[in-house]
């Protein structure tokens, strides 16, 4: 009976470790993916800024970058160029 209990305890311990590892891995993936998304958005904003500096039409910038006209005008108004 003691052997069975020891085996059960080992399984529970391993399961707890696995659950902790999976949560850590998931948390890391979420942070990584959020960082990628943020970087992508910043890159698109930089492209839009460069296009504004080259006097591209705002509607064309919107079409190319996927930014809204409001977002592009905000870049212009905030003098982020």
trRosetta pair geometry for C-beta under 8 A, 3 or more apart (Angstrom, degrees):
i j d omega theta_ij theta_ji phi_ij phi_ji
1 4 5.7 -52 -154 33 37 112
1 5 6.5 35 151 -17 67 105
2 5 5.7 -56 -150 38 34 111
2 6 6.3 37 152 -22 67 105
3 6 5.6 -52 -148 34 32 113
3 7 6.4 32 153 -19 64 105
4 7 5.7 -55 -151 36 32 112
4 8 6.4 33 151 -19 65 105
5 8 5.5 -52 -147 36 34 113
5 9 6.2 37 153 -21 66 105
6 9 5.6 -53 -147 36 31 113
6 10 6.4 34 152 -21 64 104
7 10 5.6 -51 -149 34 32 113
7 11 6.5 33 152 -19 64 104
8 11 5.7 -53 -150 35 32 111
8 12 6.4 30 153 -17 65 106
9 12 5.8 -55 -147 38 30 111
9 13 6.2 31 154 -20 65 107
10 13 5.7 -56 -146 38 30 111
10 14 6.2 27 156 -16 65 108
11 14 5.8 -57 -146 40 28 109
11 15 6.1 31 154 -22 64 108
12 15 5.6 -54 -146 36 29 114
12 16 6.4 32 154 -20 64 104
13 16 5.8 -53 -150 34 30 112
13 17 6.5 29 152 -16 64 105
14 17 5.6 -53 -148 37 33 112
14 18 6.2 35 153 -21 66 107
15 18 5.6 -54 -147 37 31 113
15 19 6.3 32 154 -19 65 105
16 19 5.8 -53 -146 36 30 110
16 20 6.4 30 154 -18 63 106
17 20 5.7 -55 -149 37 31 112
17 21 6.2 31 153 -19 66 107
18 21 5.7 -54 -145 37 30 111
18 22 6.2 30 156 -18 65 107
19 22 5.8 -53 -144 37 29 111
19 23 6.4 30 155 -19 63 106
20 23 5.8 -57 -149 36 29 110
20 24 6.3 29 153 -17 65 107
21 24 5.7 -56 -148 38 31 111
21 25 6.1 30 154 -19 66 108
22 25 5.6 -53 -144 38 30 112
22 26 6.1 32 156 -19 65 107
23 26 5.7 -54 -145 38 30 111
23 27 6.2 33 154 -20 64 106
24 27 5.7 -53 -147 36 29 112
24 28 6.3 29 154 -18 64 106
25 28 5.8 -55 -149 37 30 111
25 29 6.4 30 153 -19 64 106
26 29 5.7 -54 -147 36 31 112
26 30 6.4 34 153 -21 64 104
27 30 5.8 -54 -151 33 31 112
27 31 6.5 29 153 -16 65 106
28 31 5.8 -54 -148 37 32 110
28 32 6.2 33 153 -20 66 108
29 32 5.6 -54 -144 38 31 113
29 33 6.1 28 158 -17 66 108
30 33 6.0 -56 -144 40 27 107
30 34 6.3 28 156 -19 63 107
31 34 5.8 -56 -148 37 28 111
31 35 6.4 30 153 -20 63 106
32 35 5.7 -58 -153 35 29 112
32 36 6.5 30 151 -19 65 104
33 36 5.5 -49 -147 34 35 113
33 37 6.4 35 154 -18 65 104
34 37 5.7 -54 -147 37 32 111
34 38 6.3 33 154 -19 65 107
35 38 5.7 -54 -145 37 31 111
35 39 6.2 31 156 -19 65 108
36 39 5.7 -58 -149 38 29 111
36 40 6.3 32 153 -22 65 106
37 40 5.6 -51 -148 33 31 114
37 41 6.5 30 154 -17 63 105
38 41 5.9 -56 -151 36 31 110
38 42 6.4 29 153 -18 65 107
39 42 5.7 -55 -146 37 32 111
39 43 6.3 35 154 -22 65 106
40 43 5.7 -55 -151 34 30 114
40 44 6.6 29 152 -18 64 105
41 44 5.7 -53 -150 35 33 111
41 45 6.4 34 152 -19 65 105
42 45 5.6 -53 -149 36 34 113
42 46 6.4 37 151 -21 65 103
43 46 5.6 -52 -150 33 33 112
43 47 6.6 35 151 -19 64 102
44 47 5.6 -50 -151 33 34 113
44 48 6.5 35 150 -18 65 104
44 65 5.0 124 -172 -164 98 104
44 66 6.9 -49 -157 53 144 98
44 67 6.5 159 145 -50 115 105
45 48 5.6 -53 -149 37 34 113
45 49 6.4 38 151 -22 65 103
45 67 7.4 104 -93 -83 62 142
45 71 8.0 -104 -106 163 91 113
45 75 6.8 177 -161 -95 90 129
46 49 5.6 -49 -147 33 33 114
46 50 6.4 33 154 -17 64 104
47 50 5.8 -56 -151 37 31 110
47 51 6.3 31 151 -19 65 107
47 64 7.7 -125 138 120 125 114
47 65 5.8 168 91 -99 117 115
48 51 5.6 -54 -147 37 32 112
48 52 6.4 37 152 -22 65 103
48 61 5.3 90 -136 -180 83 120
48 65 5.0 -17 -69 -49 101 170
48 67 5.6 1 -82 13 151 152
48 71 7.8 -20 169 121 174 101
48 72 5.7 -128 -174 -113 131 88
48 75 6.0 156 117 -4 118 172
49 52 5.6 -52 -151 33 32 113
49 53 6.5 33 150 -20 64 103
49 75 5.9 -133 -86 -179 79 134
49 80 6.4 -93 -107 111 124 94
49 81 5.3 174 -160 -110 95 72
50 53 5.5 -51 -150 34 34 114
50 54 6.5 23 153 -9 65 107
51 54 5.8 -62 -149 45 33 105
51 56 4.1 -42 175 30 94 138
51 60 7.7 -146 175 101 134 97
51 61 4.7 155 107 -106 143 107
51 64 7.2 157 -91 65 162 142
51 65 7.7 -141 12 -37 149 124
52 55 7.5 39 -180 -78 35 26
52 56 6.8 -76 -76 45 30 86
52 58 7.8 35 -102 -93 90 74
52 61 6.8 21 -60 -88 75 159
52 72 7.2 168 -72 -170 118 94
52 75 6.4 -167 -26 111 158 122
52 76 6.1 -158 -152 -82 145 92
52 81 5.8 -109 96 -97 125 131
53 81 5.8 161 -70 -166 92 120
56 60 5.3 -113 169 82 102 122
56 61 5.3 121 105 -59 120 95
57 60 4.2 84 68 5 94 109
57 61 7.0 -162 92 -10 48 83
58 61 5.6 -51 -148 33 34 114
58 62 6.4 38 152 -21 64 104
58 69 6.0 71 146 -137 116 85
58 72 5.2 150 -154 117 94 141
58 73 6.8 34 -147 -65 144 79
58 76 7.9 -54 -99 -28 119 141
59 62 5.5 -49 -150 34 34 116
59 63 6.5 39 150 -22 64 103
59 69 6.9 -9 -91 -94 63 109
60 63 5.6 -51 -149 34 34 113
60 64 6.3 26 155 -14 66 108
61 64 6.0 -61 -146 41 29 106
61 65 5.8 -3 168 7 68 117
61 67 6.9 -27 134 56 92 113
61 72 5.4 122 99 -123 129 144
62 65 6.6 -68 -128 51 20 89
62 66 7.5 51 -178 -123 53 2
62 67 5.7 -104 -119 77 63 69
62 68 6.5 20 -134 -157 115 17
62 69 5.4 -28 -76 -69 147 64
62 72 5.9 -96 -68 -20 87 142
65 72 7.8 132 57 -79 136 110
67 71 4.2 -118 -177 85 103 131
67 72 5.3 122 112 -52 125 88
68 71 4.7 102 53 2 77 99
68 72 7.1 -146 94 -1 43 85
69 72 5.7 -58 -149 40 34 110
69 73 6.1 32 154 -17 68 108
70 73 5.8 -55 -142 40 28 108
70 74 6.2 36 153 -26 62 106
71 74 5.5 -53 -151 31 30 117
71 75 6.9 36 149 -22 61 98
72 75 5.6 -47 -158 27 36 114
72 76 6.8 32 147 -14 64 102
73 76 5.4 -53 -152 38 40 112
73 77 6.0 35 153 -17 72 109
74 77 5.7 -54 -136 42 31 108
74 78 5.8 22 165 -12 66 113
75 78 6.4 -61 -138 42 21 102
75 80 5.1 -84 -155 53 67 119
75 81 6.9 84 155 -55 91 85
76 79 7.7 18 168 -72 34 40
76 81 7.1 17 -114 -28 49 122
